[in-house]
Amino acid sequence: MGIFSRLTDIVNSNINAILDTAEDPEKIIRMVIQEMEDTLVEVRSSAAKTIADQKDINRRLGKLEKAQADWEKKAELAISKGRDDLAKGALVEKSKVADMAAHLSEEAKHLDEALKRNEEDVIKLEAKLREARAKKAAIQARHNTVSNTVRIRKNLNDNRIQDAFDRFDKVDARLDRLEAEAESMELGKGQTLAEEITNLEVDDSIEKELEALKAKAAGTANDNKKAPASKSKKAASK
């Protein structure tokens, strides 16, 4: 298959239709992109050769134009010298050079058309290549999303997760037993009625003793106040 025949198939292809008929869309899109990239390289290489041929033809055309001018000058010189025969021969050579130049000009025209087609093909191919790459990115994103979803759902449905939660329940039950055991040790440690009454009696005794100490302290303070007053009266009498 030639470059341009394959290029036409790729450019005219419907990428979505290709993917719809593919068993592995991601693999197919990679193949399509690779084919496009390879074709693009070949088209650019062909375009480079066309440009090089154009430059060669233009250079040869320049030489032929110069040759025509030279033969025309020679014909003019021969005529000025009265040598019509030489002038005729010079014109014949000029005609041959003109024919060669016309042939090269026609070839240059074909090269221009080929280069223009190459450029159009490159533009179309690059557009299809961008489309394919975007499609590849979309497919990869969807594939990653689906893969993650499947992995998460598998994990959720995995018995190991349920086993782990069952272990948590067993730990909770064990902690409940330990807490119950600790609370049971406090049972029976509350005060009895007799103990509470005894505590009241003790509290009452302590209160009475406290009041007595307060009264004693208050009496001592009053005695101290009276003693300085008596001393003052005795001093006055003397």
C-alpha positions in Angstrom: 0.0 0.0 0.0 1.4 3.4 -1.0 1.8 6.3 1.4 -1.0 8.3 0.0 -3.4 5.4 -0.3 -2.8 4.4 3.3 -3.1 8.1 4.3 -6.4 8.4 2.6 -7.7 5.4 4.5 -6.6 6.9 7.8 -7.8 10.4 7.1 -11.2 9.2 5.9 -11.6 6.7 8.7 -14.2 7.1 11.5 -12.3 6.5 14.7 -15.5 5.8 16.6 -16.5 3.2 14.1 -13.1 1.5 14.4 -13.5 1.4 18.2 -17.0 0.1 18.0 -15.8 -3.0 16.1 -12.7 -3.5 18.2 -12.5 -6.1 20.9 -9.8 -4.1 22.7 -10.5 -0.4 22.0 -7.4 0.8 23.9 -5.2 -1.5 21.9 -6.8 -0.5 18.6 -6.6 3.2 19.3 -2.9 2.8 20.1 -2.4 1.0 16.8 -4.3 3.7 14.9 -2.2 6.4 16.5 1.0 4.5 15.7 -0.1 4.1 12.1 -0.9 7.8 11.9 2.4 8.8 13.4 4.3 6.5 11.0 2.4 7.9 8.0 3.0 11.4 9.1 6.7 10.8 9.2 6.6 9.3 5.7 4.5 12.2 4.4 6.9 14.8 5.8 9.8 12.8 4.4 8.1 12.8 1.0 7.5 16.5 1.3 11.1 17.1 2.2 12.2 15.2 -0.9 9.7 17.3 -3.0 11.2 20.5 -1.7 14.7 19.3 -2.4 13.6 18.4 -6.0 12.1 21.9 -6.4 15.3 23.6 -5.3 17.3 21.4 -7.8 14.9 22.2 -10.7 14.9 25.9 -9.8 18.7 25.9 -9.9 18.7 24.1 -13.3 16.1 26.5 -14.6 18.3 29.4 -13.6 21.2 27.9 -15.6 19.0 27.2 -18.6 17.7 30.8 -18.6 21.3 32.0 -18.5 22.2 29.6 -21.4 19.3 31.0 -23.5 20.5 34.5 -23.0 24.1 33.5 -23.9 22.9 31.8 -27.2 20.8 34.9 -28.0 23.9 37.1 -27.6 25.9 34.8 -29.8 23.2 34.9 -32.5 23.3 38.7 -32.3 27.1 38.7 -32.6 27.0 36.4 -35.6 24.4 38.6 -37.3 26.6 41.6 -36.7 29.5 39.8 -38.4 27.4 38.8 -41.4 27.3 35.1 -40.4 23.7 34.3 -40.6 24.6 30.6 -40.6 26.2 30.9 -37.2 23.3 33.0 -36.0 20.9 30.3 -37.1 22.8 27.6 -35.3 22.9 29.7 -32.1 19.1 30.1 -32.3 18.7 26.4 -32.8 20.7 25.8 -29.6 18.7 28.4 -27.8 15.5 26.6 -28.8 16.8 23.3 -27.5 17.6 25.0 -24.1 14.1 26.6 -24.1 12.5 23.2 -24.6 14.5 21.8 -21.7 13.5 24.8 -19.6 9.8 24.3 -20.5 10.1 20.6 -19.5 11.6 21.5 -16.2 9.0 24.2 -15.6 6.3 21.6 -16.2 8.0 19.3 -13.7 8.3 22.1 -11.2 4.6 22.7 -11.6 3.8 19.1 -10.7 6.1 19.3 -7.7 4.3 22.4 -6.5 1.0 20.5 -6.8 2.4 17.5 -5.0 3.8 19.6 -2.2 0.5 21.3 -1.8 -1.3 18.0 -1.6 1.3 16.9 1.0 0.6 20.0 3.1 -3.2 19.3 2.9 -2.6 15.7 3.9 -0.4 16.7 6.8 -3.0 19.1 8.1 -5.8 16.5 7.8 -3.6 13.8 9.4 -2.6 16.0 12.3 -6.2 16.8 12.9 -7.1 13.1 12.9 -4.1 12.4 15.1 -5.3 15.0 17.7 -8.7 13.4 17.6 -7.2 9.9 18.1 -5.0 11.1 21.0 -8.0 12.8 22.7 -10.0 9.6 22.2 -7.1 7.6 23.7 -7.0 9.9 26.7 -10.8 9.6 27.2 -10.6 5.8 26.9 -7.7 5.6 29.4 -9.6 7.9 31.9 -12.8 5.7 31.6 -10.7 2.6 31.9 -9.0 3.9 35.1 -12.4 4.9 36.5 -13.9 1.5 35.8 -10.9 -0.3 37.1 -11.0 1.6 40.3 -14.7 1.0 40.7 -14.3 -2.7 40.1 -11.4 -2.9 42.6 -13.4 -1.0 45.3 -16.5 -3.1 44.8 -14.4 -6.3 45.0 -12.9 -5.1 48.2 -16.3 -4.2 49.6 -17.6 -7.7 48.7 -14.4 -9.3 50.0 -15.0 -11.6 53.0 -11.8 -10.4 54.6 -13.4 -7.0 55.3 -16.4 -8.6 56.9 -14.0 -10.8 58.9 -12.2 -7.7 60.1 -15.5 -6.1 61.3 -16.3 -9.4 63.0 -13.0 -9.1 64.9 -14.0 -5.6 65.9 -17.2 -6.9 67.3 -15.3 -9.5 69.3 -13.0 -6.8 70.7 -16.1 -4.7 71.7 -17.6 -7.7 73.5 -14.4 -8.4 75.4 -14.2 -4.8 76.5 -17.8 -5.0 77.6 -16.9 -8.0 79.8 -13.9 -6.2 81.3 -15.9 -3.1 82.1 -18.7 -5.3 83.7 -16.1 -7.1 85.8 -14.6 -3.8 87.0 -18.1 -2.5 87.9 -18.9 -5.7 89.7 -16.0 -5.2 92.0 -17.6 -2.0 93.3 -20.8 -3.8 94.3 -21.4 -4.0 98.0 -19.0 -1.2 98.9 -21.7 1.4 99.6 -22.4 2.5 103.2 -25.1 0.7 105.3 -27.8 2.5 107.2 -25.9 2.0 110.5 -22.7 3.3 109.1 -24.4 6.4 107.8 -26.0 7.1 111.2 -22.7 6.6 113.0 -21.1 9.0 110.6 -23.8 11.5 111.5 -23.0 11.1 115.2 -19.3 11.6 114.5 -20.0 14.7 112.5 -22.2 16.1 115.3 -19.4 15.4 117.9 -16.9 17.1 115.8 -19.2 20.1 115.3 -19.6 20.4 119.1 -15.9 20.2 119.7 -15.3 22.8 117.0 -17.8 25.2 118.7 -16.1 24.7 122.1 -12.8 25.6 120.6 -14.2 28.7 119.1 -15.8 29.7 122.4 -12.5 29.1 124.3 -10.6 31.1 121.7 -13.1 34.0 122.0 -12.8 34.0 125.9 -9.1 34.2 125.8 -9.2 37.1 123.5 -11.6 39.0 125.9 -9.3 38.4 128.9 -6.4 39.9 127.0 -8.3 43.0 126.2 -9.3 43.5 130.0 -5.8 43.1 131.4 -4.2 46.3 129.8 -7.1 48.4 131.1 -6.5 47.3 134.8 -2.9 48.2 134.5 -3.7 51.6 133.3 -6.0 52.3 136.4 -3.2 51.3 138.9 -0.7 53.6 137.3 -3.1 56.5 137.6 -3.7 56.0 141.3 0.0 56.1 142.0 
